[in-house]
Amino acid sequence: MTGALVTSPPVVMAPRSDGFEVVWGVSRLCRGWVEWESDDGSRGTASGDAFGMVPQGARVLRVRVEGLPHGSCLRVRTVTEAVDASSPRHESAWKSVRTLDGSSEDARFAVWNDTHQRDDTLRALHEATPEVDVLVWNGDLCNDWTDPAEFTTTVLNPAGLDVSDGRPLAVVVGNHDVRGTWAYQLEDFVATPEGRPFTAFRIGPVACVVLHTGEDKPDAHPTFEGRVAFEPLRAEQARWLREVTARPEIADAPYRVVFCHIPLRWIDETVVDYDADGYDWFSRMSRDAWHDALVGWGAQIVVSGHTHYQTSLPATEEFPYAQLISGGPDADTASDEAAAWIDGEASADELVLTMRDLAGEVLHEVRLPPLA
């Protein structure tokens, strides 16, 4: 066979305190593994899946690396071999990775959203965003999945970039990411720590909760043609939220941040008429399911996208968590749907979330004190 054996860089996703997952694209049936080297001189290979097989696939390979100390600095590379031996084996370049460290005194994260397969916007975001502990890609990576070949070019090698270089990815599923004939295959290309589209992790003093807000209309809406079941998923997340926020590393964090694609609050909460082509600007269904658990935990801010408009809503007595909503897909800073990104920096004194446009202008800044 002709053509490149490997079709993307090794993408580091689902960062954890004890490891991460590496995902990469291939052009035909292959097997692969991950080799790693630590700053302390130790080395290892991750080469098995959950069923005792060497990871194999015809479009994508995934390898979970685990059992590492928190805050470990590593170099990793992937090794790929065609099963039919039609091509020489491929060894990727080495790249640096650091496992999450919940004991660190500081933390830094970045947030993208609503990139919608816009190469110009992705290149500008990639250029603007520094190395961080975690890059949260907060939904609507795509428009919809009408061509399965686009999973690799959208998730693993967008605009030909290695977006996880120096920034392990936490992918949040948006409403457009669950649209299209092939949307059910997204989970093959997106790794999460527990294999579910919601998770929680700690980076330094910041506890992060990732939630899946589902679609912007009820499950029974005719446009979904019976393909979605987000109402039970929201209920499952409500139960999970009470469990995960009781874990010591999440319950005791000085700063408490929620990431979800569709906002839980909006500037106009008029009831939507779905029969008249209405859709949710904020997810009332998600808020109804999760609000009490978030308030009980002490969530300080919800960070979202979806609306394509930059908005900052302060906490209120009714909603004691602030809502920060970043921008849209356009690289043109003069556009009404201009892209923006969020830079989060935490220290012992405060957590600062700064939203900037692609020219570097500050659009919103939120400062949060540590919780007692």
BALOBA-1460 file (C-alpha; in Angstrom, 3 decimals):
// residues 372
<rec num="1" residu="m" x="0.000" y="0.000" z="0.000"/>
<rec num="2" residu="t" x="1.065" y="3.596" z="-0.553"/>
<rec num="3" residu="g" x="0.623" y="6.683" z="1.593"/>
<rec num="4" residu="a" x="1.784" y="7.630" z="5.041"/>
<rec num="5" residu="l" x="1.302" y="4.973" z="7.706"/>
<rec num="6" residu="v" x="0.692" y="7.570" z="10.450"/>
<rec num="7" residu="t" x="-1.705" y="10.451" z="9.787"/>
<rec num="8" residu="s" x="-1.331" y="12.652" z="12.869"/>
<rec num="9" residu="p" x="1.093" y="13.515" z="15.625"/>
<rec num="10" residu="p" x="0.732" y="11.653" z="18.928"/>
<rec num="11" residu="v" x="-1.952" y="13.644" z="20.766"/>
<rec num="12" residu="v" x="-1.771" y="13.680" z="24.563"/>
<rec num="13" residu="m" x="-5.283" y="13.639" z="26.061"/>
<rec num="14" residu="a" x="-7.042" y="12.858" z="29.315"/>
<rec num="15" residu="p" x="-4.246" y="14.059" z="31.619"/>
<rec num="16" residu="r" x="-4.289" y="12.592" z="35.123"/>
<rec num="17" residu="s" x="-2.036" y="12.687" z="38.145"/>
<rec num="18" residu="d" x="-0.738" y="9.198" z="37.302"/>
<rec num="19" residu="g" x="-0.648" y="9.399" z="33.515"/>
<rec num="20" residu="f" x="-2.509" y="10.268" z="30.323"/>
<rec num="21" residu="e" x="-3.633" y="8.730" z="27.050"/>
<rec num="22" residu="v" x="-1.931" y="9.069" z="23.683"/>
<rec num="23" residu="v" x="-4.093" y="9.015" z="20.538"/>
<rec num="24" residu="w" x="-2.871" y="9.085" z="16.951"/>
<rec num="25" residu="g" x="-4.224" y="8.485" z="13.456"/>
<rec num="26" residu="v" x="-3.182" y="5.692" z="11.086"/>
<rec num="27" residu="s" x="-4.034" y="4.946" z="7.464"/>
<rec num="28" residu="r" x="-4.499" y="1.167" z="7.676"/>
<rec num="29" residu="l" x="-4.571" y="-1.684" z="10.154"/>
<rec num="30" residu="c" x="-1.687" y="-1.151" z="12.552"/>
<rec num="31" residu="r" x="-0.473" y="-1.973" z="16.017"/>
<rec num="32" residu="g" x="1.309" y="0.521" z="18.209"/>
<rec num="33" residu="w" x="2.694" y="1.414" z="21.591"/>
<rec num="34" residu="v" x="4.117" y="4.328" z="23.567"/>
<rec num="35" residu="e" x="7.670" y="4.598" z="24.857"/>
<rec num="36" residu="w" x="8.520" y="7.043" z="27.608"/>
<rec num="37" residu="e" x="11.596" y="8.417" z="29.353"/>
<rec num="38" residu="s" x="11.526" y="10.293" z="32.665"/>
<rec num="39" residu="d" x="13.758" y="13.123" z="33.806"/>
<rec num="40" residu="d" x="15.051" y="10.816" z="36.535"/>
<rec num="41" residu="g" x="16.367" y="8.388" z="33.918"/>
<rec num="42" residu="s" x="13.647" y="5.754" z="34.186"/>
<rec num="43" residu="r" x="12.073" y="4.350" z="31.037"/>
<rec num="44" residu="g" x="9.029" y="2.343" z="30.139"/>
<rec num="45" residu="t" x="6.664" y="1.106" z="27.468"/>
<rec num="46" residu="a" x="2.876" y="1.155" z="27.462"/>
<rec num="47" residu="s" x="1.780" y="-1.555" z="25.078"/>
<rec num="48" residu="g" x="-1.452" y="-3.214" z="26.215"/>
<rec num="49" residu="d" x="-5.140" y="-2.413" z="26.123"/>
<rec num="50" residu="a" x="-7.918" y="-3.226" z="28.585"/>
<rec num="51" residu="f" x="-8.441" y="-6.652" z="27.010"/>
<rec num="52" residu="g" x="-4.793" y="-7.730" z="27.011"/>
<rec num="53" residu="m" x="-4.118" y="-6.967" z="23.357"/>
<rec num="54" residu="v" x="-1.468" y="-4.757" z="21.838"/>
<rec num="55" residu="p" x="-3.463" y="-1.649" z="20.753"/>
<rec num="56" residu="q" x="-4.583" y="-2.059" z="17.143"/>
<rec num="57" residu="g" x="-6.772" y="-0.139" z="14.708"/>
<rec num="58" residu="a" x="-7.299" y="0.801" z="11.079"/>
<rec num="59" residu="r" x="-7.951" y="4.533" z="11.634"/>
<rec num="60" residu="v" x="-6.787" y="5.384" z="15.129"/>
<rec num="61" residu="l" x="-4.580" y="3.978" z="17.875"/>
<rec num="62" residu="r" x="-4.908" y="4.751" z="21.589"/>
<rec num="63" residu="v" x="-2.566" y="3.854" z="24.418"/>
<rec num="64" residu="r" x="-3.163" y="4.593" z="28.100"/>
<rec num="65" residu="v" x="-0.038" y="5.419" z="30.124"/>
<rec num="66" residu="e" x="-0.490" y="4.992" z="33.880"/>
<rec num="67" residu="g" x="1.266" y="4.288" z="37.166"/>
<rec num="68" residu="l" x="3.450" y="7.415" z="37.081"/>
<rec num="69" residu="p" x="4.113" y="9.769" z="40.007"/>
<rec num="70" residu="h" x="2.171" y="13.045" z="39.999"/>
<rec num="71" residu="g" x="4.038" y="15.948" z="38.457"/>
<rec num="72" residu="s" x="6.313" y="13.631" z="36.443"/>
<rec num="73" residu="c" x="8.182" y="15.238" z="33.542"/>
<rec num="74" residu="l" x="8.508" y="12.812" z="30.635"/>
<rec num="75" residu="r" x="9.373" y="12.495" z="26.999"/>
<rec num="76" residu="v" x="7.082" y="10.210" z="25.000"/>
<rec num="77" residu="r" x="6.949" y="8.854" z="21.488"/>
<rec num="78" residu="t" x="4.731" y="6.436" z="19.594"/>
<rec num="79" residu="v" x="5.851" y="3.413" z="17.607"/>
<rec num="80" residu="t" x="3.556" y="2.134" z="14.843"/>
<rec num="81" residu="e" x="3.760" y="-0.996" z="12.714"/>
<rec num="82" residu="a" x="1.485" y="-2.063" z="9.859"/>
<rec num="83" residu="v" x="-0.072" y="-5.432" z="10.645"/>
<rec num="84" residu="d" x="0.527" y="-6.670" z="7.070"/>
<rec num="85" residu="a" x="4.186" y="-5.547" z="7.206"/>
<rec num="86" residu="s" x="3.636" y="-3.518" z="4.044"/>
<rec num="87" residu="s" x="5.465" y="-0.504" z="5.455"/>
<rec num="88" residu="p" x="8.459" y="0.106" z="7.682"/>
<rec num="89" residu="r" x="7.619" y="0.908" z="11.255"/>
<rec num="90" residu="h" x="7.079" y="4.546" z="12.178"/>
<rec num="91" residu="e" x="8.617" y="6.210" z="15.205"/>
<rec num="92" residu="s" x="7.239" y="9.632" z="16.089"/>
<rec num="93" residu="a" x="9.326" y="12.499" z="17.343"/>
<rec num="94" residu="w" x="9.729" y="12.691" z="21.110"/>
<rec num="95" residu="k" x="7.490" y="15.188" z="22.880"/>
<rec num="96" residu="s" x="7.446" y="16.465" z="26.445"/>
<rec num="97" residu="v" x="4.568" y="15.655" z="28.808"/>
<rec num="98" residu="r" x="3.967" y="16.386" z="32.478"/>
<rec num="99" residu="t" x="1.443" y="14.537" z="34.607"/>
<rec num="100" residu="l" x="-0.940" y="16.632" z="36.688"/>
<rec num="101" residu="d" x="0.213" y="17.739" z="40.120"/>
<rec num="102" residu="g" x="-2.539" y="18.527" z="42.591"/>
<rec num="103" residu="s" x="-0.016" y="19.491" z="45.275"/>
<rec num="104" residu="s" x="1.541" y="22.322" z="43.281"/>
<rec num="105" residu="e" x="1.088" y="25.844" z="44.643"/>
<rec num="106" residu="d" x="0.102" y="27.205" z="41.235"/>
<rec num="107" residu="a" x="-1.578" y="26.118" z="38.027"/>
<rec num="108" residu="r" x="-2.231" y="27.351" z="34.529"/>
<rec num="109" residu="f" x="-4.848" y="26.268" z="32.023"/>
<rec num="110" residu="a" x="-6.165" y="27.542" z="28.708"/>
<rec num="111" residu="v" x="-9.589" y="27.245" z="27.078"/>
<rec num="112" residu="w" x="-10.589" y="27.122" z="23.412"/>
<rec num="113" residu="n" x="-14.114" y="26.633" z="22.113"/>
<rec num="114" residu="d" x="-16.268" y="26.704" z="18.974"/>
<rec num="115" residu="t" x="-13.396" y="26.291" z="16.536"/>
<rec num="116" residu="h" x="-15.767" y="24.593" z="14.027"/>
<rec num="117" residu="q" x="-12.995" y="23.277" z="11.750"/>
<rec num="118" residu="r" x="-11.787" y="26.803" z="10.955"/>
<rec num="119" residu="d" x="-8.111" y="26.439" z="10.064"/>
<rec num="120" residu="d" x="-7.325" y="30.160" z="10.253"/>
<rec num="121" residu="t" x="-8.790" y="30.375" z="13.735"/>
<rec num="122" residu="l" x="-7.002" y="27.239" z="14.916"/>
<rec num="123" residu="r" x="-3.655" y="28.523" z="13.685"/>
<rec num="124" residu="a" x="-4.163" y="31.816" z="15.484"/>
<rec num="125" residu="l" x="-5.212" y="30.110" z="18.721"/>
<rec num="126" residu="h" x="-2.248" y="27.752" z="18.510"/>
<rec num="127" residu="e" x="0.100" y="30.696" z="18.069"/>
<rec num="128" residu="a" x="-1.414" y="32.681" z="20.939"/>
<rec num="129" residu="t" x="-1.702" y="29.932" z="23.555"/>
<rec num="130" residu="p" x="1.319" y="29.181" z="25.765"/>
<rec num="131" residu="e" x="2.317" y="25.878" z="27.332"/>
<rec num="132" residu="v" x="-0.123" y="25.062" z="30.143"/>
<rec num="133" residu="d" x="-0.984" y="22.232" z="32.522"/>
<rec num="134" residu="v" x="-4.188" y="21.526" z="30.566"/>
<rec num="135" residu="l" x="-5.776" y="22.876" z="27.386"/>
<rec num="136" residu="v" x="-9.553" y="22.563" z="27.701"/>
<rec num="137" residu="w" x="-11.071" y="22.350" z="24.207"/>
<rec num="138" residu="n" x="-14.540" y="23.354" z="25.297"/>
<rec num="139" residu="g" x="-16.768" y="21.921" z="22.596"/>
<rec num="140" residu="d" x="-17.850" y="22.352" z="18.983"/>
<rec num="141" residu="l" x="-14.612" y="21.191" z="17.446"/>
<rec num="142" residu="c" x="-16.632" y="20.415" z="14.314"/>
<rec num="143" residu="n" x="-19.757" y="21.504" z="12.450"/>
<rec num="144" residu="d" x="-21.155" y="17.971" z="12.203"/>
<rec num="145" residu="w" x="-19.775" y="14.571" z="11.314"/>
<rec num="146" residu="t" x="-20.827" y="13.883" z="7.720"/>
<rec num="147" residu="d" x="-17.463" y="12.391" z="6.679"/>
<rec num="148" residu="p" x="-15.683" y="9.937" z="9.016"/>
<rec num="149" residu="a" x="-12.318" y="10.935" z="7.526"/>
<rec num="150" residu="e" x="-12.677" y="14.286" z="9.292"/>
<rec num="151" residu="f" x="-12.174" y="12.849" z="12.774"/>
<rec num="152" residu="t" x="-8.420" y="12.738" z="12.252"/>
<rec num="153" residu="t" x="-8.149" y="16.141" z="10.584"/>
<rec num="154" residu="t" x="-10.469" y="17.785" z="13.129"/>
<rec num="155" residu="v" x="-9.493" y="16.198" z="16.451"/>
<rec num="156" residu="l" x="-5.970" y="14.838" z="16.043"/>
<rec num="157" residu="n" x="-4.324" y="17.078" z="13.458"/>
<rec num="158" residu="p" x="-6.469" y="20.224" z="13.139"/>
<rec num="159" residu="a" x="-5.123" y="22.645" z="10.554"/>
<rec num="160" residu="g" x="-2.070" y="20.372" z="10.370"/>
<rec num="161" residu="l" x="-1.096" y="21.312" z="13.948"/>
<rec num="162" residu="d" x="0.067" y="19.409" z="17.009"/>
<rec num="163" residu="v" x="-2.175" y="21.294" z="19.425"/>
<rec num="164" residu="s" x="-1.276" y="19.086" z="22.400"/>
<rec num="165" residu="d" x="2.431" y="19.963" z="22.215"/>
<rec num="166" residu="g" x="3.105" y="21.378" z="25.689"/>
<rec num="167" residu="r" x="-0.636" y="21.388" z="26.483"/>
<rec num="168" residu="p" x="-2.347" y="18.055" z="27.277"/>
<rec num="169" residu="l" x="-5.928" y="18.085" z="25.999"/>
<rec num="170" residu="a" x="-9.136" y="17.781" z="27.964"/>
<rec num="171" residu="v" x="-11.834" y="17.626" z="25.298"/>
<rec num="172" residu="v" x="-15.347" y="18.767" z="26.237"/>
<rec num="173" residu="v" x="-18.127" y="17.544" z="23.953"/>
<rec num="174" residu="g" x="-20.275" y="20.268" z="22.393"/>
<rec num="175" residu="n" x="-23.676" y="20.056" z="20.738"/>
<rec num="176" residu="h" x="-22.241" y="20.185" z="17.201"/>
<rec num="177" residu="d" x="-19.837" y="17.400" z="18.137"/>
<rec num="178" residu="v" x="-22.807" y="15.036" z="18.520"/>
<rec num="179" residu="r" x="-24.377" y="15.870" z="15.159"/>
<rec num="180" residu="g" x="-24.141" y="14.039" z="11.861"/>
<rec num="181" residu="t" x="-24.303" y="10.463" z="10.651"/>
<rec num="182" residu="w" x="-20.931" y="9.483" z="12.115"/>
<rec num="183" residu="a" x="-21.093" y="11.345" z="15.436"/>
<rec num="184" residu="y" x="-21.374" y="8.104" z="17.391"/>
<rec num="185" residu="q" x="-17.728" y="7.384" z="16.466"/>
<rec num="186" residu="l" x="-16.340" y="10.482" z="18.188"/>
<rec num="187" residu="e" x="-15.535" y="8.456" z="21.304"/>
<rec num="188" residu="d" x="-12.983" y="6.467" z="19.285"/>
<rec num="189" residu="f" x="-10.917" y="9.626" z="18.815"/>
<rec num="190" residu="v" x="-11.421" y="11.423" z="22.136"/>
<rec num="191" residu="a" x="-9.859" y="9.978" z="25.273"/>
<rec num="192" residu="t" x="-11.185" y="10.784" z="28.738"/>
<rec num="193" residu="p" x="-9.774" y="9.636" z="32.088"/>
<rec num="194" residu="e" x="-12.635" y="7.264" z="32.963"/>
<rec num="195" residu="g" x="-13.977" y="6.614" z="29.475"/>
<rec num="196" residu="r" x="-17.023" y="8.825" z="30.054"/>
<rec num="197" residu="p" x="-17.712" y="12.304" z="28.582"/>
<rec num="198" residu="f" x="-17.478" y="13.895" z="32.037"/>
<rec num="199" residu="t" x="-14.607" y="13.945" z="34.504"/>
<rec num="200" residu="a" x="-12.911" y="15.809" z="37.337"/>
<rec num="201" residu="f" x="-9.245" y="16.502" z="38.007"/>
<rec num="202" residu="r" x="-7.020" y="18.675" z="40.165"/>
<rec num="203" residu="i" x="-4.239" y="20.958" z="38.905"/>
<rec num="204" residu="g" x="-2.417" y="22.661" z="41.728"/>
<rec num="205" residu="p" x="-5.003" y="24.532" z="43.799"/>
<rec num="206" residu="v" x="-7.726" y="24.252" z="41.115"/>
<rec num="207" residu="a" x="-10.373" y="21.515" z="41.037"/>
<rec num="208" residu="c" x="-11.853" y="21.176" z="37.547"/>
<rec num="209" residu="v" x="-15.158" y="19.478" z="36.730"/>
<rec num="210" residu="v" x="-15.974" y="18.731" z="33.078"/>
<rec num="211" residu="l" x="-19.638" y="18.169" z="32.167"/>
<rec num="212" residu="h" x="-21.483" y="17.212" z="28.972"/>
<rec num="213" residu="t" x="-24.460" y="19.506" z="28.358"/>
<rec num="214" residu="g" x="-25.746" y="17.488" z="25.395"/>
<rec num="215" residu="e" x="-27.827" y="19.053" z="22.640"/>
<rec num="216" residu="d" x="-29.579" y="22.419" z="22.492"/>
<rec num="217" residu="k" x="-33.073" y="20.892" z="22.206"/>
<rec num="218" residu="p" x="-34.866" y="18.028" z="23.975"/>
<rec num="219" residu="d" x="-33.993" y="14.466" z="22.962"/>
<rec num="220" residu="a" x="-37.401" y="13.935" z="21.339"/>
<rec num="221" residu="h" x="-36.957" y="16.833" z="18.908"/>
<rec num="222" residu="p" x="-37.539" y="15.521" z="15.354"/>
<rec num="223" residu="t" x="-34.254" y="16.926" z="14.034"/>
<rec num="224" residu="f" x="-32.351" y="14.329" z="16.069"/>
<rec num="225" residu="e" x="-34.205" y="11.414" z="14.429"/>
<rec num="226" residu="g" x="-34.064" y="9.341" z="17.611"/>
<rec num="227" residu="r" x="-30.235" y="9.328" z="17.725"/>
<rec num="228" residu="v" x="-29.593" y="11.035" z="21.067"/>
<rec num="229" residu="a" x="-30.184" y="10.232" z="24.737"/>
<rec num="230" residu="f" x="-28.861" y="13.191" z="26.705"/>
<rec num="231" residu="e" x="-31.598" y="13.396" z="29.294"/>
<rec num="232" residu="p" x="-30.474" y="10.165" z="31.028"/>
<rec num="233" residu="l" x="-26.856" y="11.293" z="30.644"/>
<rec num="234" residu="r" x="-27.627" y="14.531" z="32.504"/>
<rec num="235" residu="a" x="-29.271" y="12.521" z="35.279"/>
<rec num="236" residu="e" x="-26.232" y="10.245" z="35.487"/>
<rec num="237" residu="q" x="-23.963" y="13.287" z="35.775"/>
<rec num="238" residu="a" x="-26.128" y="14.702" z="38.556"/>
<rec num="239" residu="r" x="-25.563" y="11.538" z="40.607"/>
<rec num="240" residu="w" x="-21.881" y="11.475" z="39.735"/>
<rec num="241" residu="l" x="-21.431" y="15.137" z="40.675"/>
<rec num="242" residu="r" x="-22.394" y="14.476" z="44.280"/>
<rec num="243" residu="e" x="-19.923" y="11.598" z="44.437"/>
<rec num="244" residu="v" x="-16.964" y="13.269" z="42.745"/>
<rec num="245" residu="t" x="-17.272" y="16.565" z="44.619"/>
<rec num="246" residu="a" x="-17.023" y="14.621" z="47.890"/>
<rec num="247" residu="r" x="-13.554" y="13.317" z="47.000"/>
<rec num="248" residu="p" x="-10.990" y="15.089" z="49.204"/>
<rec num="249" residu="e" x="-8.874" y="16.484" z="46.351"/>
<rec num="250" residu="i" x="-11.989" y="17.982" z="44.721"/>
<rec num="251" residu="a" x="-13.911" y="18.928" z="47.874"/>
<rec num="252" residu="d" x="-11.004" y="20.772" z="49.503"/>
<rec num="253" residu="a" x="-9.611" y="22.673" z="46.520"/>
<rec num="254" residu="p" x="-9.124" y="26.413" z="47.018"/>
<rec num="255" residu="y" x="-10.585" y="27.101" z="43.551"/>
<rec num="256" residu="r" x="-13.510" y="25.251" z="41.916"/>
<rec num="257" residu="v" x="-14.152" y="25.560" z="38.191"/>
<rec num="258" residu="v" x="-16.722" y="23.895" z="35.913"/>
<rec num="259" residu="f" x="-16.236" y="23.470" z="32.165"/>
<rec num="260" residu="c" x="-19.221" y="22.713" z="29.926"/>
<rec num="261" residu="h" x="-19.969" y="23.694" z="26.363"/>
<rec num="262" residu="i" x="-23.474" y="25.151" z="26.662"/>
<rec num="263" residu="p" x="-23.707" y="27.782" z="29.417"/>
<rec num="264" residu="l" x="-25.773" y="27.188" z="32.519"/>
<rec num="265" residu="r" x="-26.757" y="30.874" z="32.620"/>
<rec num="266" residu="w" x="-27.541" y="33.462" z="29.939"/>
<rec num="267" residu="i" x="-28.449" y="37.121" z="29.598"/>
<rec num="268" residu="d" x="-31.964" y="36.322" z="28.327"/>
<rec num="269" residu="e" x="-33.622" y="33.246" z="29.798"/>
<rec num="270" residu="t" x="-36.903" y="33.477" z="27.908"/>
<rec num="271" residu="v" x="-38.505" y="30.057" z="27.515"/>
<rec num="272" residu="v" x="-37.668" y="28.590" z="24.098"/>
<rec num="273" residu="d" x="-40.279" y="27.522" z="21.547"/>
<rec num="274" residu="y" x="-38.617" y="24.483" z="20.001"/>
<rec num="275" residu="d" x="-41.478" y="24.021" z="17.543"/>
<rec num="276" residu="a" x="-40.662" y="27.411" z="16.049"/>
<rec num="277" residu="d" x="-37.003" y="26.559" z="15.357"/>
<rec num="278" residu="g" x="-35.909" y="27.752" z="18.785"/>
<rec num="279" residu="y" x="-32.855" y="26.313" z="20.514"/>
<rec num="280" residu="d" x="-31.106" y="26.717" z="23.846"/>
<rec num="281" residu="w" x="-28.718" y="29.606" z="24.355"/>
<rec num="282" residu="f" x="-28.170" y="28.130" z="27.793"/>
<rec num="283" residu="s" x="-28.931" y="24.627" z="29.015"/>
<rec num="284" residu="r" x="-31.832" y="24.947" z="31.427"/>
<rec num="285" residu="m" x="-32.137" y="21.142" z="31.451"/>
<rec num="286" residu="s" x="-28.537" y="20.774" z="32.596"/>
<rec num="287" residu="r" x="-28.836" y="23.522" z="35.190"/>
<rec num="288" residu="d" x="-31.991" y="22.005" z="36.637"/>
<rec num="289" residu="a" x="-30.168" y="18.678" z="36.975"/>
<rec num="290" residu="w" x="-26.876" y="19.982" z="38.387"/>
<rec num="291" residu="h" x="-27.497" y="23.304" z="40.148"/>
<rec num="292" residu="d" x="-27.973" y="21.990" z="43.676"/>
<rec num="293" residu="a" x="-24.881" y="19.797" z="43.496"/>
<rec num="294" residu="l" x="-22.766" y="22.652" z="42.122"/>
<rec num="295" residu="v" x="-23.939" y="25.035" z="44.822"/>
<rec num="296" residu="g" x="-23.353" y="22.404" z="47.499"/>
<rec num="297" residu="w" x="-19.820" y="21.894" z="46.247"/>
<rec num="298" residu="g" x="-19.101" y="25.608" z="46.123"/>
<rec num="299" residu="a" x="-18.503" y="25.969" z="42.376"/>
<rec num="300" residu="q" x="-17.129" y="29.462" z="41.768"/>
<rec num="301" residu="i" x="-17.402" y="29.752" z="37.998"/>
<rec num="302" residu="v" x="-18.765" y="27.922" z="34.957"/>
<rec num="303" residu="v" x="-16.723" y="28.349" z="31.766"/>
<rec num="304" residu="s" x="-18.569" y="27.767" z="28.482"/>
<rec num="305" residu="g" x="-18.827" y="28.550" z="24.781"/>
<rec num="306" residu="h" x="-21.738" y="27.831" z="22.395"/>
<rec num="307" residu="t" x="-23.252" y="31.311" z="22.011"/>
<rec num="308" residu="h" x="-20.354" y="32.685" z="19.901"/>
<rec num="309" residu="y" x="-20.521" y="35.870" z="21.984"/>
<rec num="310" residu="q" x="-18.118" y="36.823" z="24.760"/>
<rec num="311" residu="t" x="-20.076" y="37.275" z="27.977"/>
<rec num="312" residu="s" x="-19.269" y="37.476" z="31.680"/>
<rec num="313" residu="l" x="-22.033" y="37.116" z="34.274"/>
<rec num="314" residu="p" x="-21.085" y="37.636" z="37.925"/>
<rec num="315" residu="a" x="-22.334" y="35.396" z="40.692"/>
<rec num="316" residu="t" x="-25.669" y="36.301" z="42.285"/>
<rec num="317" residu="e" x="-27.595" y="35.204" z="45.337"/>
<rec num="318" residu="e" x="-29.688" y="32.861" z="43.155"/>
<rec num="319" residu="f" x="-26.695" y="31.621" z="41.162"/>
<rec num="320" residu="p" x="-23.599" y="31.768" z="43.381"/>
<rec num="321" residu="y" x="-21.348" y="30.674" z="40.524"/>
<rec num="322" residu="a" x="-20.205" y="33.161" z="37.881"/>
<rec num="323" residu="q" x="-20.625" y="32.329" z="34.183"/>
<rec num="324" residu="l" x="-17.873" y="33.106" z="31.654"/>
<rec num="325" residu="i" x="-18.627" y="32.503" z="27.965"/>
<rec num="326" residu="s" x="-15.919" y="32.747" z="25.322"/>
<rec num="327" residu="g" x="-16.247" y="33.630" z="21.650"/>
<rec num="328" residu="g" x="-17.001" y="32.126" z="18.277"/>
<rec num="329" residu="p" x="-15.215" y="30.659" z="15.259"/>
<rec num="330" residu="d" x="-14.128" y="33.760" z="13.337"/>
<rec num="331" residu="a" x="-10.458" y="34.741" z="13.140"/>
<rec num="332" residu="d" x="-11.476" y="38.328" z="12.260"/>
<rec num="333" residu="t" x="-11.466" y="40.258" z="15.545"/>
<rec num="334" residu="a" x="-14.032" y="42.719" z="14.118"/>
<rec num="335" residu="s" x="-16.600" y="39.952" z="13.619"/>
<rec num="336" residu="d" x="-19.637" y="39.657" z="15.878"/>
<rec num="337" residu="e" x="-18.610" y="36.008" z="16.342"/>
<rec num="338" residu="a" x="-14.891" y="36.610" z="16.833"/>
<rec num="339" residu="a" x="-12.834" y="33.877" z="18.452"/>
<rec num="340" residu="a" x="-11.354" y="34.308" z="21.894"/>
<rec num="341" residu="w" x="-9.422" y="32.165" z="24.337"/>
<rec num="342" residu="i" x="-9.178" y="32.069" z="28.115"/>
<rec num="343" residu="d" x="-5.971" y="32.028" z="30.124"/>
<rec num="344" residu="g" x="-6.423" y="30.755" z="33.683"/>
<rec num="345" residu="e" x="-3.663" y="31.332" z="36.242"/>
<rec num="346" residu="a" x="-3.931" y="30.264" z="39.867"/>
<rec num="347" residu="s" x="-1.708" y="31.065" z="42.819"/>
<rec num="348" residu="a" x="-2.193" y="30.962" z="46.566"/>
<rec num="349" residu="d" x="-3.671" y="34.465" z="46.388"/>
<rec num="350" residu="e" x="-6.194" y="34.274" z="43.535"/>
<rec num="351" residu="l" x="-7.404" y="32.579" z="40.378"/>
<rec num="352" residu="v" x="-7.429" y="34.937" z="37.396"/>
<rec num="353" residu="l" x="-9.310" y="34.056" z="34.211"/>
<rec num="354" residu="t" x="-8.417" y="36.395" z="31.364"/>
<rec num="355" residu="m" x="-10.305" y="36.273" z="28.063"/>
<rec num="356" residu="r" x="-8.398" y="37.644" z="25.085"/>
<rec num="357" residu="d" x="-9.180" y="38.004" z="21.411"/>
<rec num="358" residu="l" x="-6.747" y="36.833" z="18.747"/>
<rec num="359" residu="a" x="-5.052" y="40.242" z="18.690"/>
<rec num="360" residu="g" x="-4.286" y="39.938" z="22.399"/>
<rec num="361" residu="e" x="-6.841" y="42.480" z="23.624"/>
<rec num="362" residu="v" x="-8.365" y="41.666" z="27.014"/>
<rec num="363" residu="l" x="-12.127" y="41.234" z="26.668"/>
<rec num="364" residu="h" x="-13.042" y="40.042" z="30.167"/>
<rec num="365" residu="e" x="-11.165" y="39.334" z="33.368"/>
<rec num="366" residu="v" x="-12.515" y="37.463" z="36.380"/>
<rec num="367" residu="r" x="-10.626" y="37.317" z="39.678"/>
<rec num="368" residu="l" x="-11.627" y="34.732" z="42.267"/>
<rec num="369" residu="p" x="-10.350" y="34.498" z="45.839"/>
<rec num="370" residu="p" x="-9.440" y="31.129" z="47.324"/>
<rec num="371" residu="l" x="-12.163" y="29.403" z="49.296"/>
<rec num="372" residu="a" x="-11.504" y="28.895" z="52.971"/>
